[in-house]
Amino acid sequence: MLTGSPGCHRRWLDVFHVKRLEAARKSSSRDKRWRRREQGQLQKEIRLQQEIERGRRRVILVTRQVNIKI
């Protein structure tokens, strides 16, 4: 799955991200906590992407996926 271009990987992450947000919206009680975590996750992914582009990391590390029942 990660052998394609970074663009492909990005698109796949976006789809995954949307699913996670939809699942989060269903449980409004955890919304605030969730958004904070989502934001942190996004920052991690962006930082990772930048490091890869600079070539500091040869191996693409996949961020830990949060399992959610959809």
Secondary structure, 3 states (H helix, E strand, C coil): CCCCCHHHHHHHHHHHHHHHHHHHHHCHHHHHHHHHHHHHHHHHHHHHHHHHHHCCCCCCCCCCCCCCCC
